């Protein structure tokens, strides 16, 4: 028998009790993380970036 931590056991039990949970997680992830980025817009951000000074807290 392999060792399973309490956290792993808890998650397995949770998924057994709530089979729809994984689909809900994927929907939530799609809202915040799985986005298509506009490459032209990203290039514009990269071009507009200002170089940081070596020591940012030093006054001129």
PDB file of N, CA, C and O in Angstrom:
ATOM      1  N   UNK A   1       0.836  -1.187   0.000  1.00  0.00           N
ATOM      2  CA  UNK A   1       0.000   0.000   0.000  1.00  0.00           C
ATOM      3  C   UNK A   1       0.875   1.243   0.000  1.00  0.00           C
ATOM      4  O   UNK A   1       1.831   1.339   0.770  1.00  0.00           O
ATOM      5  N   UNK A   2       0.546   2.191  -0.864  1.00  0.00           N
ATOM      6  CA  UNK A   2       1.314   3.430  -0.947  1.00  0.00           C
ATOM      7  C   UNK A   2       0.804   4.440   0.070  1.00  0.00           C
ATOM      8  O   UNK A   2      -0.373   4.452   0.430  1.00  0.00           O
ATOM      9  N   UNK A   3       1.714   5.277   0.516  1.00  0.00           N
ATOM     10  CA  UNK A   3       1.362   6.330   1.456  1.00  0.00           C
ATOM     11  C   UNK A   3       0.590   7.431   0.737  1.00  0.00           C
ATOM     12  O   UNK A   3       0.965   7.833  -0.364  1.00  0.00           O
ATOM     13  N   UNK A   4      -0.484   7.921   1.352  1.00  0.00           N
ATOM     14  CA  UNK A   4      -1.226   9.079   0.868  1.00  0.00           C
ATOM     15  C   UNK A   4      -1.339  10.072   2.003  1.00  0.00           C
ATOM     16  O   UNK A   4      -1.761   9.727   3.107  1.00  0.00           O
ATOM     17  N   UNK A   5      -0.965  11.293   1.728  1.00  0.00           N
ATOM     18  CA  UNK A   5      -1.052  12.322   2.761  1.00  0.00           C
ATOM     19  C   UNK A   5      -2.513  12.640   3.060  1.00  0.00           C
ATOM     20  O   UNK A   5      -3.412  12.286   2.297  1.00  0.00           O
ATOM     21  N   UNK A   6      -2.726  13.309   4.179  1.00  0.00           N
ATOM     22  CA  UNK A   6      -4.083  13.699   4.540  1.00  0.00           C
ATOM     23  C   UNK A   6      -4.678  14.639   3.502  1.00  0.00           C
ATOM     24  O   UNK A   6      -5.875  14.582   3.222  1.00  0.00           O
ATOM     25  N   UNK A   7      -3.846  15.502   2.932  1.00  0.00           N
ATOM     26  CA  UNK A   7      -4.320  16.438   1.916  1.00  0.00           C
ATOM     27  C   UNK A   7      -4.791  15.684   0.674  1.00  0.00           C
ATOM     28  O   UNK A   7      -5.834  16.012   0.109  1.00  0.00           O
ATOM     29  N   UNK A   8      -4.037  14.688   0.252  1.00  0.00           N
ATOM     30  CA  UNK A   8      -4.413  13.887  -0.910  1.00  0.00           C
ATOM     31  C   UNK A   8      -5.696  13.114  -0.643  1.00  0.00           C
ATOM     32  O   UNK A   8      -6.564  13.023  -1.511  1.00  0.00           O
ATOM     33  N   UNK A   9      -5.815  12.563   0.548  1.00  0.00           N
ATOM     34  CA  UNK A   9      -7.038  11.848   0.915  1.00  0.00           C
ATOM     35  C   UNK A   9      -8.238  12.791   0.928  1.00  0.00           C
ATOM     36  O   UNK A   9      -9.318  12.436   0.456  1.00  0.00           O
ATOM     37  N   UNK A  10      -8.043  13.990   1.468  1.00  0.00           N
ATOM     38  CA  UNK A  10      -9.115  14.977   1.515  1.00  0.00           C
ATOM     39  C   UNK A  10      -9.580  15.343   0.107  1.00  0.00           C
ATOM     40  O   UNK A  10     -10.780  15.390  -0.164  1.00  0.00           O
ATOM     41  N   UNK A  11      -8.628  15.601  -0.785  1.00  0.00           N
ATOM     42  CA  UNK A  11      -8.985  15.980  -2.154  1.00  0.00           C
ATOM     43  C   UNK A  11      -9.692  14.843  -2.885  1.00  0.00           C
ATOM     44  O   UNK A  11     -10.639  15.089  -3.632  1.00  0.00           O
ATOM     45  N   UNK A  12      -9.254  13.622  -2.685  1.00  0.00           N
ATOM     46  CA  UNK A  12      -9.905  12.473  -3.311  1.00  0.00           C
ATOM     47  C   UNK A  12     -11.336  12.331  -2.802  1.00  0.00           C
ATOM     48  O   UNK A  12     -12.252  12.070  -3.581  1.00  0.00           O
ATOM     49  N   UNK A  13     -11.524  12.500  -1.509  1.00  0.00           N
ATOM     50  CA  UNK A  13     -12.863  12.414  -0.926  1.00  0.00           C
ATOM     51  C   UNK A  13     -13.747  13.548  -1.452  1.00  0.00           C
ATOM     52  O   UNK A  13     -14.914  13.329  -1.775  1.00  0.00           O
ATOM     53  N   UNK A  14     -13.196  14.742  -1.535  1.00  0.00           N
ATOM     54  CA  UNK A  14     -13.943  15.900  -2.037  1.00  0.00           C
ATOM     55  C   UNK A  14     -14.395  15.679  -3.478  1.00  0.00           C
ATOM     56  O   UNK A  14     -15.540  15.971  -3.822  1.00  0.00           O
ATOM     57  N   UNK A  15     -13.502  15.166  -4.316  1.00  0.00           N
ATOM     58  CA  UNK A  15     -13.850  14.901  -5.717  1.00  0.00           C
ATOM     59  C   UNK A  15     -14.889  13.792  -5.835  1.00  0.00           C
ATOM     60  O   UNK A  15     -15.726  13.827  -6.737  1.00  0.00           O
ATOM     61  N   UNK A  16     -14.848  12.808  -4.939  1.00  0.00           N
ATOM     62  CA  UNK A  16     -15.864  11.753  -4.957  1.00  0.00           C
ATOM     63  C   UNK A  16     -17.226  12.289  -4.550  1.00  0.00           C
ATOM     64  O   UNK A  16     -18.249  11.893  -5.108  1.00  0.00           O
ATOM     65  N   UNK A  17     -17.236  13.200  -3.564  1.00  0.00           N
ATOM     66  CA  UNK A  17     -18.499  13.754  -3.080  1.00  0.00           C
ATOM     67  C   UNK A  17     -19.083  14.778  -4.038  1.00  0.00           C
ATOM     68  O   UNK A  17     -20.301  14.940  -4.115  1.00  0.00           O
ATOM     69  N   UNK A  18     -18.220  15.466  -4.763  1.00  0.00           N
ATOM     70  CA  UNK A  18     -18.660  16.525  -5.681  1.00  0.00           C
ATOM     71  C   UNK A  18     -18.033  16.308  -7.058  1.00  0.00           C
ATOM     72  O   UNK A  18     -17.032  16.947  -7.383  1.00  0.00           O
ATOM     73  N   UNK A  19     -18.599  15.428  -7.862  1.00  0.00           N
ATOM     74  CA  UNK A  19     -17.994  15.117  -9.168  1.00  0.00           C
ATOM     75  C   UNK A  19     -17.970  16.310 -10.137  1.00  0.00           C
ATOM     76  O   UNK A  19     -17.155  16.332 -11.059  1.00  0.00           O
ATOM     77  N   UNK A  20     -18.836  17.281  -9.942  1.00  0.00           N
ATOM     78  CA  UNK A  20     -18.875  18.454 -10.824  1.00  0.00           C
ATOM     79  C   UNK A  20     -17.785  19.476 -10.492  1.00  0.00           C
ATOM     80  O   UNK A  20     -17.598  20.442 -11.232  1.00  0.00           O
ATOM     81  N   UNK A  21     -17.074  19.272  -9.400  1.00  0.00           N
ATOM     82  CA  UNK A  21     -16.092  20.243  -8.926  1.00  0.00           C
ATOM     83  C   UNK A  21     -14.993  20.534  -9.947  1.00  0.00           C
ATOM     84  O   UNK A  21     -14.602  21.687 -10.127  1.00  0.00           O
ATOM     85  N   UNK A  22     -14.501  19.508 -10.606  1.00  0.00           N
ATOM     86  CA  UNK A  22     -13.407  19.709 -11.565  1.00  0.00           C
ATOM     87  C   UNK A  22     -13.848  20.579 -12.745  1.00  0.00           C
ATOM     88  O   UNK A  22     -13.087  21.425 -13.215  1.00  0.00           O
ATOM     89  N   UNK A  23     -15.078  20.368 -13.221  1.00  0.00           N
ATOM     90  CA  UNK A  23     -15.600  21.212 -14.304  1.00  0.00           C
ATOM     91  C   UNK A  23     -15.726  22.661 -13.860  1.00  0.00           C
ATOM     92  O   UNK A  23     -15.437  23.576 -14.630  1.00  0.00           O
ATOM     93  N   UNK A  24     -16.152  22.871 -12.638  1.00  0.00           N
ATOM     94  CA  UNK A  24     -16.268  24.229 -12.103  1.00  0.00           C
ATOM     95  C   UNK A  24     -14.888  24.885 -12.003  1.00  0.00           C
ATOM     96  O   UNK A  24     -14.747  26.076 -12.280  1.00  0.00           O
ATOM     97  N   UNK A  25     -13.884  24.120 -11.615  1.00  0.00           N
ATOM     98  CA  UNK A  25     -12.520  24.649 -11.547  1.00  0.00           C
ATOM     99  C   UNK A  25     -12.044  25.076 -12.930  1.00  0.00           C
ATOM    100  O   UNK A  25     -11.435  26.136 -13.077  1.00  0.00           O
ATOM    101  N   UNK A  26     -12.314  24.266 -13.934  1.00  0.00           N
ATOM    102  CA  UNK A  26     -11.887  24.588 -15.290  1.00  0.00           C
ATOM    103  C   UNK A  26     -12.601  25.823 -15.816  1.00  0.00           C
ATOM    104  O   UNK A  26     -11.996  26.629 -16.524  1.00  0.00           O
ATOM    105  N   UNK A  27     -13.875  25.987 -15.484  1.00  0.00           N
ATOM    106  CA  UNK A  27     -14.613  27.190 -15.893  1.00  0.00           C
ATOM    107  C   UNK A  27     -14.009  28.429 -15.232  1.00  0.00           C
ATOM    108  O   UNK A  27     -13.840  29.462 -15.879  1.00  0.00           O
ATOM    109  N   UNK A  28     -13.687  28.320 -13.951  1.00  0.00           N
ATOM    110  CA  UNK A  28     -13.077  29.442 -13.241  1.00  0.00           C
ATOM    111  C   UNK A  28     -11.716  29.797 -13.805  1.00  0.00           C
ATOM    112  O   UNK A  28     -11.380  30.974 -13.936  1.00  0.00           O
ATOM    113  N   UNK A  29     -10.940  28.793 -14.136  1.00  0.00           N
ATOM    114  CA  UNK A  29      -9.630  29.047 -14.722  1.00  0.00           C
ATOM    115  C   UNK A  29      -9.765  29.740 -16.078  1.00  0.00           C
ATOM    116  O   UNK A  29      -8.994  30.645 -16.396  1.00  0.00           O
ATOM    117  N   UNK A  30     -10.737  29.318 -16.866  1.00  0.00           N
ATOM    118  CA  UNK A  30     -10.944  29.916 -18.190  1.00  0.00           C
ATOM    119  C   UNK A  30     -11.298  31.390 -18.074  1.00  0.00           C
ATOM    120  O   UNK A  30     -10.933  32.182 -18.943  1.00  0.00           O
ATOM    121  N   UNK A  31     -12.003  31.770 -17.013  1.00  0.00           N
ATOM    122  CA  UNK A  31     -12.369  33.174 -16.827  1.00  0.00           C
ATOM    123  C   UNK A  31     -11.157  34.057 -16.606  1.00  0.00           C
ATOM    124  O   UNK A  31     -11.116  35.190 -17.085  1.00  0.00           O
ATOM    125  N   UNK A  32     -10.163  33.544 -15.877  1.00  0.00           N
ATOM    126  CA  UNK A  32      -9.048  34.391 -15.463  1.00  0.00           C
ATOM    127  C   UNK A  32      -7.741  34.138 -16.203  1.00  0.00           C
ATOM    128  O   UNK A  32      -6.975  35.075 -16.425  1.00  0.00           O
ATOM    129  N   UNK A  33      -7.466  32.894 -16.589  1.00  0.00           N
ATOM    130  CA  UNK A  33      -6.132  32.564 -17.064  1.00  0.00           C
ATOM    131  C   UNK A  33      -6.041  32.160 -18.523  1.00  0.00           C
ATOM    132  O   UNK A  33      -5.086  32.538 -19.200  1.00  0.00           O
ATOM    133  N   UNK A  34      -6.986  31.419 -19.017  1.00  0.00           N
ATOM    134  CA  UNK A  34      -6.893  30.892 -20.379  1.00  0.00           C
ATOM    135  C   UNK A  34      -7.404  31.926 -21.375  1.00  0.00           C
ATOM    136  O   UNK A  34      -8.527  31.825 -21.869  1.00  0.00           O
ATOM    137  N   UNK A  35      -6.578  32.909 -21.660  1.00  0.00           N
ATOM    138  CA  UNK A  35      -6.953  34.005 -22.548  1.00  0.00           C
ATOM    139  C   UNK A  35      -6.045  34.019 -23.776  1.00  0.00           C
ATOM    140  O   UNK A  35      -4.864  33.679 -23.703  1.00  0.00           O
ATOM    141  N   UNK A  36      -6.618  34.414 -24.883  1.00  0.00           N
ATOM    142  CA  UNK A  36      -5.832  34.625 -26.093  1.00  0.00           C
ATOM    143  C   UNK A  36      -5.322  36.067 -26.070  1.00  0.00           C
ATOM    144  O   UNK A  36      -6.105  37.002 -25.902  1.00  0.00           O
ATOM    145  N   UNK A  37      -4.017  36.245 -26.239  1.00  0.00           N
ATOM    146  CA  UNK A  37      -3.432  37.572 -26.210  1.00  0.00           C
ATOM    147  C   UNK A  37      -3.289  38.113 -27.621  1.00  0.00           C
ATOM    148  O   UNK A  37      -2.988  37.374 -28.558  1.00  0.00           O
ATOM    149  N   UNK A  38      -3.509  39.418 -27.756  1.00  0.00           N
ATOM    150  CA  UNK A  38      -3.333  40.104 -29.036  1.00  0.00           C
ATOM    151  C   UNK A  38      -1.833  40.357 -29.223  1.00  0.00           C
ATOM    152  O   UNK A  38      -1.236  41.145 -28.489  1.00  0.00           O
ATOM    153  N   UNK A  39      -1.235  39.694 -30.198  1.00  0.00           N
ATOM    154  CA  UNK A  39       0.220  39.785 -30.382  1.00  0.00           C
ATOM    155  C   UNK A  39       0.668  41.201 -30.732  1.00  0.00           C
ATOM    156  O   UNK A  39       1.716  41.652 -30.270  1.00  0.00           O
ATOM    157  N   UNK A  40      -0.124  41.907 -31.551  1.00  0.00           N
ATOM    158  CA  UNK A  40       0.259  43.280 -31.900  1.00  0.00           C
ATOM    159  C   UNK A  40       0.227  44.187 -30.672  1.00  0.00           C
ATOM    160  O   UNK A  40       1.097  45.040 -30.502  1.00  0.00           O
ATOM    161  N   UNK A  41      -0.753  44.003 -29.841  1.00  0.00           N
ATOM    162  CA  UNK A  41      -0.859  44.794 -28.621  1.00  0.00           C
ATOM    163  C   UNK A  41       0.310  44.484 -27.687  1.00  0.00           C
ATOM    164  O   UNK A  41       0.875  45.397 -27.085  1.00  0.00           O
ATOM    165  N   UNK A  42       0.677  43.218 -27.561  1.00  0.00           N
ATOM    166  CA  UNK A  42       1.805  42.830 -26.720  1.00  0.00           C
ATOM    167  C   UNK A  42       3.112  43.414 -27.252  1.00  0.00           C
ATOM    168  O   UNK A  42       3.961  43.839 -26.468  1.00  0.00           O
ATOM    169  N   UNK A  43       3.283  43.440 -28.569  1.00  0.00           N
ATOM    170  CA  UNK A  43       4.479  44.039 -29.166  1.00  0.00           C
ATOM    171  C   UNK A  43       4.538  45.526 -28.854  1.00  0.00           C
ATOM    172  O   UNK A  43       5.612  46.060 -28.576  1.00  0.00           O
ATOM    173  N   UNK A  44       3.394  46.197 -28.897  1.00  0.00           N
ATOM    174  CA  UNK A  44       3.339  47.620 -28.555  1.00  0.00           C
ATOM    175  C   UNK A  44       3.742  47.863 -27.111  1.00  0.00           C
ATOM    176  O   UNK A  44       4.451  48.826 -26.820  1.00  0.00           O
ATOM    177  N   UNK A  45       3.299  47.004 -26.205  1.00  0.00           N
ATOM    178  CA  UNK A  45       3.699  47.127 -24.809  1.00  0.00           C
ATOM    179  C   UNK A  45       5.203  46.962 -24.670  1.00  0.00           C
ATOM    180  O   UNK A  45       5.850  47.688 -23.916  1.00  0.00           O
ATOM    181  N   UNK A  46       5.755  45.996 -25.406  1.00  0.00           N
ATOM    182  CA  UNK A  46       7.190  45.724 -25.325  1.00  0.00           C
ATOM    183  C   UNK A  46       7.990  46.918 -25.848  1.00  0.00           C
ATOM    184  O   UNK A  46       9.006  47.288 -25.260  1.00  0.00           O
ATOM    185  N   UNK A  47       7.538  47.519 -26.943  1.00  0.00           N
ATOM    186  CA  UNK A  47       8.236  48.672 -27.521  1.00  0.00           C
ATOM    187  C   UNK A  47       8.142  49.894 -26.614  1.00  0.00           C
ATOM    188  O   UNK A  47       9.078  50.692 -26.568  1.00  0.00           O
ATOM    189  N   UNK A  48       7.044  50.056 -25.898  1.00  0.00           N
ATOM    190  CA  UNK A  48       6.838  51.231 -25.057  1.00  0.00           C
ATOM    191  C   UNK A  48       7.538  51.119 -23.708  1.00  0.00           C
ATOM    192  O   UNK A  48       7.551  52.078 -22.936  1.00  0.00           O
ATOM    193  N   UNK A  49       8.109  49.975 -23.423  1.00  0.00           N
ATOM    194  CA  UNK A  49       8.743  49.756 -22.124  1.00  0.00           C
ATOM    195  C   UNK A  49       9.974  50.655 -21.966  1.00  0.00           C
ATOM    196  O   UNK A  49      10.793  50.777 -22.876  1.00  0.00           O
ATOM    197  N   UNK A  50      10.080  51.270 -20.811  1.00  0.00           N
ATOM    198  CA  UNK A  50      11.201  52.159 -20.508  1.00  0.00           C
ATOM    199  C   UNK A  50      12.229  51.371 -19.705  1.00  0.00           C
ATOM    200  O   UNK A  50      11.881  50.651 -18.769  1.00  0.00           O
ATOM    201  N   UNK A  51      13.486  51.513 -20.078  1.00  0.00           N
ATOM    202  CA  UNK A  51      14.551  50.793 -19.378  1.00  0.00           C
ATOM    203  C   UNK A  51      14.664  51.271 -17.937  1.00  0.00           C
ATOM    204  O   UNK A  51      14.590  52.468 -17.660  1.00  0.00           O
ATOM    205  N   UNK A  52      14.840  50.335 -17.034  1.00  0.00           N
ATOM    206  CA  UNK A  52      14.969  50.667 -15.615  1.00  0.00           C
ATOM    207  C   UNK A  52      16.408  51.038 -15.304  1.00  0.00           C
ATOM    208  O   UNK A  52      17.345  50.430 -15.823  1.00  0.00           O
ATOM    209  N   UNK A  53      16.576  52.047 -14.446  1.00  0.00           N
ATOM    210  CA  UNK A  53      17.915  52.451 -14.035  1.00  0.00           C
ATOM    211  C   UNK A  53      18.518  51.359 -13.159  1.00  0.00           C
ATOM    212  O   UNK A  53      17.785  50.601 -12.524  1.00  0.00           O
ATOM    213  N   UNK A  54      19.868  51.271 -13.118  1.00  0.00           N
ATOM    214  CA  UNK A  54      20.508  50.223 -12.325  1.00  0.00           C
ATOM    215  C   UNK A  54      20.123  50.259 -10.842  1.00  0.00           C
ATOM    216  O   UNK A  54      19.926  49.211 -10.227  1.00  0.00           O
ATOM    217  N   UNK A  55      20.017  51.443 -10.279  1.00  0.00           N
ATOM    218  CA  UNK A  55      19.627  51.558  -8.879  1.00  0.00           C
ATOM    219  C   UNK A  55      18.415  52.468  -8.834  1.00  0.00           C
ATOM    220  O   UNK A  55      18.554  53.687  -8.935  1.00  0.00           O
ATOM    221  N   UNK A  56      17.242  51.904  -8.687  1.00  0.00           N
ATOM    222  CA  UNK A  56      15.989  52.662  -8.850  1.00  0.00           C
ATOM    223  C   UNK A  56      15.745  53.686  -7.763  1.00  0.00           C
ATOM    224  O   UNK A  56      14.979  54.624  -7.984  1.00  0.00           O
ATOM    225  N   UNK A  57      16.356  53.552  -6.601  1.00  0.00           N
ATOM    226  CA  UNK A  57      16.087  54.480  -5.498  1.00  0.00           C
ATOM    227  C   UNK A  57      17.030  55.673  -5.487  1.00  0.00           C
ATOM    228  O   UNK A  57      16.863  56.583  -4.674  1.00  0.00           O
ATOM    229  N   UNK A  58      18.009  55.686  -6.366  1.00  0.00           N
ATOM    230  CA  UNK A  58      18.950  56.803  -6.421  1.00  0.00           C
ATOM    231  C   UNK A  58      18.295  57.976  -7.119  1.00  0.00           C
ATOM    232  O   UNK A  58      17.690  57.824  -8.180  1.00  0.00           O
ATOM    233  N   UNK A  59      18.421  59.163  -6.509  1.00  0.00           N
ATOM    234  CA  UNK A  59      17.898  60.360  -7.184  1.00  0.00           C
ATOM    235  C   UNK A  59      18.886  60.775  -8.264  1.00  0.00           C
ATOM    236  O   UNK A  59      20.032  60.325  -8.277  1.00  0.00           O
ATOM    237  N   UNK A  60      18.448  61.611  -9.143  1.00  0.00           N
ATOM    238  CA  UNK A  60      19.291  62.034 -10.279  1.00  0.00           C
ATOM    239  C   UNK A  60      20.540  62.656  -9.777  1.00  0.00           C
ATOM    240  O   UNK A  60      21.381  63.078 -10.570  1.00  0.00           O
TER     241      UNK A  60
END
